[in-house]
Amino acid sequence: MVTAATPAADWLVVAPVVVTILAGSVLVMLRSFPRLQPIIAIAAMATLVLSNSLLLVRVAAEGPLTMTMGRWLPPFGISFSADVLGATLALTASVVALAVAVYGVRDVPSGLRRFGFYPCLVLMMAGVSGAFLTGDVFNLYVWFEVLLIASFGLIVLGNGREQLDGAIRYAILNLLATTLFLIAVGYLYGLTGTLNMADITVRLRDMGGTAPVNTIAALFILAFAMKAAAFPVNFWLPASYHTPMISVAALFAGLLTKVGVYALLRVIVMLMPEQRAIYADLLAIVAIATMLIAGLGAVAQSDLRRMLGYFVITGIGAMIAGLALGTQLALAGATFYAVHSMIVSAALYLGVGLAGRVGHSFDSRALGGIYARAPWLSAVFLVLVFAIAGLPPFSGFWPKVLITEAALEQGRWLLAGSILLSGFLTTIAGGRAFALAFWRGGPFGTPDGTSDDAGLARLPAGETAWLLAPMAFLAALAVLIGLWPDTLMTLADASAMALLDPSAYVRSVFGGSP
């Protein structure tokens, strides 16, 4: 038991949760002051980015960092444990949230600020940060609940008929997944007698093959696959993500499904490695079906928001492919892909939102000529399309290379081919959307060669610059990661190594051999 005062640097592990809960509470109390809402929220998200940056630097240099609440020693006390994987995803999530908070200043009307856009955004980040940094499997469930409650508030803002329909589908599927998650946690506690992840890791390895862990692992896989929108429980995402405001859709696309993937990596790879190997073939089938069905679905869409929903699902399939392969190279690719997808998916939604403002529609058949009216928006959107498709030299290229190489090393030709084919389908869908909505002279039926943009809105220059800046910032990150991937590659490799060999994680919790 450590009785000395906690060093200031050690508080970094809980700082993201403290910052977001305090800021969210202040925003709730000041909900009658809509002009103050974005100022407080943006300041809180900037502080969150700073704290997560310092935390990542700390754990990358010194290894996992753990803080256990109160005087209850592990495994009985509630622990926060940050390693490279959790800190990397927490930092990426905070960057995306900051970009969305800035975009929301012009995207979210003053009336909807009163109904809780910024409080829900900040409190949802409390749930996301807690999920990435908790060291307790039951509290992983608790933080899932926190982010879900906040997300329910965000998805119904506006109170439109289409929004409520999408919210019902989103809520039912996520509540069902949460119920399965809680059942699995109960069974796991009954089997191991502990909820601390480090303690569970040790106990399950000591039990070997004598414990009935396979059923528990199957429940976890199903629950997290539903939250991540993997096949065959992926139908809820494209049916709901196109309904809320663009700021909300961008936040959801960038963060929520990635929390499900993170939970799969943490629980199935670190806690239950034998079960991951048992279910590897099943996970490979799920990955293939997720990628290909989502790719075909994207090609079939004319609504740009629905198309982006299928792009998100395609990325989930690639990450599950890394989980199915289970090698250090494949898991590094899955981690790299998660960071890339969080950045690019959110940016694409922000871009589509601005295109919808210019063209008065999200249907590619009713759009056209945006390139002539908004060339910078068109150029940045095209960069993001190349990135999400995995084309060089953008961020999506490297994780696909890693996962494909890992698949070829194991002789899984079908899985490797599916990754490449899904990228091809994504390129077709994104290129078609760009050609119709941005490059074409006008909406469907416009004579060839016409570039009449009379039907397009002339947004004020200040508004356009404000809305374009967060999208361009995220696109610049995608380009920088693609051109100089070494730093993220190192972090992803360290994350994969820590999942496969959690001894450092266990030592950070127990202070030595448990």
N, C-alpha and C positions, 0 to 999 in steps of 0.2 A: 504494500500500500504506500503510495506516494503522499506524504503529508505536507511537503513544501508547497509554496505558492506556485501556481501553474505559470510557466513563462508565457509572455505575451504571444510569442510565435506559435505556441501550441493551440491557442484559441482559433487559429485559422481553420481548423477542421470543422468547427461549429459556426464560424462566422457567416457562411452563406445562408444558413437557416435562420440565424438571429437577425441578420439584416433584412431578409425578406418578410419575416413575420412582423417585426417592428414596423417596417415601412407599410406593409399591408394594413396593419391596425390603424396607423395614422391616416391612411387613405380612406378607410371606412369611416373614421370619425369626421373627415373633411369632405364627405361626399357631396355636401351642398355647395362646395367651392370648386366648380369644374375647371376653372383656370389654373388652380394650384395642382390639380391631379397629375397632369403630364410632367410638371416640373419635379414633383416629388418622386414620381415613378422613374423618370429618366435618371435622376440622381441616385436612386436606390439601385437601378440596374448597372449604372457605372461603378458604384461601390461594389456590387456583386462581381463584376468583371475583375476589378482590382483584387478582391479577396481571393477569388478562384485562381487568378494568375499567380499570386504569392503562394497559395497552397500547392499548385502544380510544381512550381520551382522547388519548393521544400521537399515534396515527396519524391520528385525525380532525382534530387541530389542525395537524400538521406534515407529513402525507403518509406514504407507505409507509416502513417501517423494515426494513433488511436487515442481517443478520450472517452473514458467511461464515467457516466454521471453519478454524482453522489458518493457515498461510502460503500456502495455495493461493488465488490470486486468482480471481475469477469469470472465465469460467464453469466453471473446473476444481474449485474448492472447493465443498463442500456448503453451500448457503445456506439460511437461514431468512428468509423475506420476509413481513412482516405488512402488509396493507393493510386498508381499512375492511371489506371483505367478510369476509376471514378472521378478523379480530379480533371482528367482530360475532357471527359464528356460534360462534367459540370461547367468547366470554362467555356466550352463550345456552346452549351445551352444558354449561358448568360450573355454571350455575344449576340446570339440570335434574338434573345429577349430584348436586349438593348436596341437592336435595329428595329424590331417591331414596335417598341415603345415610342421611338422617334417617328416612325411612319404613322402611328396612330394619332399623332397630334393633328394631322390634316385628314386622316381617313375616318376617324370616329367623331360623329357629331357631339356637340356639347350636351345634348339631352341624354345620350347613351353613356356619357361619362358619369352622369348622376346616378345611373343604374348599375355602375360598378365595373366598367371595363378595366380601368387601371388597378383597382383593388384586387379584382379577380386575376389579372395578369401577374401581379406581384405575388399573391398568395399561391397561384399555381406554380410559380418558380420556387416557392418554399417547398412544395411537394416534390418537384423535380430534383432540387438540390438535396433534399433529405433522402430521396430514393438512391441517388448516386453515391451518397456518403455514409449511409447507415451501415452498421456492422451487425445488425440484428434482423433476422428473417421476418419476424412478426412486425417490426417497425418498417420493414420494406413494404409490407401490406398497408400499414398505417399511412405512410407517405403516398402510396398509390391512391388511397382514399382522399387525402388532402388535395392532390392535383386533380382528381376526378371531380370533386365537389366544385372546385374553382372552374374547371373546364365546363361543367354543366351551366354555370352562370354565364360564361362567355358565349356558349353556342346558341343560347336563346336570346341574346341581346338583339333587339329589333322587333322581336315578337311577330315575325312574319309567318304565314302559313307554311311556307317551304322550310323555314328554319325549325319550326316546331316538329315537323315531320322528320327532318334529319336528326333533331335532338332526341327524339324518341328511339330511333334506331341506334344511335350512338349510346344512349343511356342503357338500353336493355342489354346490348351485347357486352358492354363494359361491366355492368353489374353482374351479369352471369359469369364473366371471366373472374371478377373479384371474388365471387362466391366460391368458385373452384380453387382459387388461390388460397383462400382462408381454410377450406377443407384440407388442402394439401399441407398447409402449415400445421394444422391440428394433428394430422397423422404423423408428420415429421417430429413434432414435439412428443407425441406419445411414444414414438420409437426411440428417440435419442435422449429425451429428458432435458433438452436445452434448446434455446432459440438463438444463441450467439453463433454467428456464421463460422468463426474460427473454431469454436468448440465442436460444431456439427461436422466440419471438415475432418477433424481428428477422429471423432467417434465413428463416423461412417467408414473411414479407412480401417479402423480397428475391428469393426464388425465383419469386414470382408463381404463374402457372399451369403452370410447367414441371415441377414435381415431382409424383410420384404420391401426393398426400396424401389423396385421397378415400378410398382403401381403409383407410388408417391411421385416418382420422376415423371411418369406419364401425365399425372394431374398437373404438375407444374408446367410441362411442355404445352399442354392444351391451353391452360390459363394464359400463359405468356404469349403463345401464338395468337390467341384471340386479341390480346391487347396490341400486339405488333401487326395485326392484320395479315397473317400468313394464311395460305390456302389450307383447308377449305373454309375458313372462317374469316375471309377477307372482304366479304360483300358489303359489310357495314361502312367501310371507309369511303369508297367512291359515292355511296348513297347519302353521306352526311357531310363530308368535308367541303362540298361545293355550296352548302347552304348558309353558313355564317358570313359575317363581314370578312373582308380580305385579311385584315390584320389578325383576326382570330384564326382563320384558316392557315395562314402562314405560320403562326405559333404552333398550332396543332401538327401541321405537316413536319415542321422541323424537330419537334420535341417528343410528342406523346408516344409514337410508335417506337422511337429509339429507346425510351425507358423500358419498354417490353423486351427489346433485344438485349439491352444491358442485363435485365433480370435473368434472361435465358443464359447469357454468358456466365454470370456470377453464380447462379444456382446449379445449372446443369454441368458446367465445365469445372468449376472450382469445388463445389460441394459434392457432386455426384459423377465423378469421371468415368466410373465403370458403367453407369447407366447411359451416359452419353455415347459410349462405344456400342452399347447394346442397341440403342435407337438411331445409330448413325445412318443406316440405310433408309429408315423411315424419314429422317430429317432431310436426307438428300432428295427423296421423292417430293417432299413438301416444298423444298427449295426450287426444284425444277418446275413444278406446277405453278408455284407462286410467280416465278419470273416470266414464264411463257404466257400464262393466262393474263397477267397484268400487262405484258407487252402488247398482246393482241387487243386487249381492252382499250389501251391508249390509242392504238391505230384507229379504232372504230369510233372514237369520240369526236364530236364537233364542238362541244362545250369545253373551253380551255381549262376551266376549273376541274371538271371531271377527269380530263386527260392528266392533269397534274396529280390527281389522286392515284391514278394507276402508276404514274412514275414513282410515287412514294412506295407503293407496294412492290414494284420491281426491285427497288433497292433492298427492301426487307428480304426478298428471296435470295439476293446475293449474300447478305449477312448470314442468313440461315445456312447457306452453302458453306461458309467458313466454319460455322458451328458443327455442321455435319462432318466435315473433314477432320477437324479437331487438332491439327498439327499447329506448331508455333507459327509457321508461315501463314496458314489459313486464318488463324485467330487474329493475327496481326492485320491481315487484310480486312477481316470483319470489323475490327476496331477503326481502322483507317476509313473504311466505307461509312461507318456510322457518323464520323466527324464530317466527312464530305457531304453526306446526305442531309445532315442537319442544316448545313450552311446553304447548299444549293436549292433544296426543296423550299425552304422559307423564302429565299430570294426570288424563285420563280413565281410563287404566289403573289409576292409584292409587285413583280413586273406585270403579271396578268391583271392585278387590280388597277394599276395605272393605265394599262391598255384599255381596260373596260371603261375607265373614265373618259378616255379620249374617243373611243369608238361607240360609247353608249350601249355596249353589249359584250357578253362573254362568248357568244357563238361565232366561231370562225367564219361561218357562211355569211354573217351579217357584218363582218369586219373587213377592212382592207384599206390600203393607203396609209397606214400608221407610220411607215418608214418616212414618207414625205413630210408628215407633220411632226414626228418625234423621232429623229434619227438616232439620238443618243439612247433612248429607251430601246429602240430596235436592236442596236448594236449590243447592248448589255444583255438583252434577252437571248440573242443568238449565242453569245458566249456561254450563258447558263444552259442552253439546250445542248451545246457540245459537251459541257461538263457533266450533265446528268446522263448523257449517253455513254460516257467513258472514253471520249476521244482525247488524244494528246493535243496540246500539252496542258490539259486542265486536270483538276483534282480527282475526277472520277476515273482517270486512266490507271493510276497506280494501284488502288485496291483491287480493281478487276484483274490486273496483271498478277498480283500476289495470290488471289484466290484461284485463278485459272492455273497458275503454275503449281499450286498445291494440289489441285485436282488431277493434273497430268502426272504428278509424281506418284499418286496413288492409283493411276490407271483408270480414273473415273472420267472417261471420255465424254459420256453423255452429260455429266454435270458441267464440265468445261465448255462443251458445245452450247449448252443452254445459257451459260453466262454470256458468251459471245453473241448468240442469237437474240437474247433479250436486249443487249446493247444495240444491235442492228434494228430491232423493232422500235426501240426508243428513239433512235436517230430518225427513222422514217416518220414517226408520229410527231416529233418535235420539229423536224424540217417541214413537214406538211403544214403544221400550225403556223410556223413563221411565214411560209410562202403565202398562205391564204390571208392571215390576219395582218401581216406587216408589209410584205413585199408586193402583193397584188394591188392593182390600181384602185380598186374599190370593192364594195360588197358583191355577193353573187349576183350575176346579171349585168354587171358593169361592162360596157364594151371594152374589148381588148385595147391595150395601150392607153386607156384613160387613167389619169392620176388626179381626178377631181376629188378634193378632200372637203367638199362643202358640208358633208354630213358629219364631219369630225369636230369634236369640241376643241375650242381654243382655251386651254387652261392658262391661268396666270403664270408668268415665268417663275415667280417665287414658289407657288404651290407645286409646280412641276419639279423644280429643283429639290424641294423638301422631300417629295415622295420618291424621287429618283435616287437621292443620296444613300438611304439605307440599302436599297437594292444594289447600287453600284459598289458600295463598301463590301457587301457579302460576295459579289461577283469578283471583286479584286482579291479577296481572300482565296477564292477558288483558283484564280490564276496563279497567285503566289504559291499556293500549296502544290499546284501542278508543276511549276517551274523549279521550285526548291522544296522537294518533299522530304529532305533528310531529317529535319526536326520531328515532323509528325511520324515519319517512318520509325525513328528511334523510340518515340513514345508508344507507338502501336506495338512494336516488338517487345518492349518492356512490359506492356500490359498483357500480352499473350504469354510471356514467360511467367509472370506472376500468377496467372490463372492456372497454368499447368503445374507450377511448383509454388504453392501458397505458404511455404514455410516462413518467409519473411512477414507475411500478413498475420500468421498465427503468432509469431514472436512479438509483433507490435501490440497485440491484444493482451497476451499473457506475460510479456516481459521475459521470456525464456521458454524452456520446454514446458508445455502445459502438463 
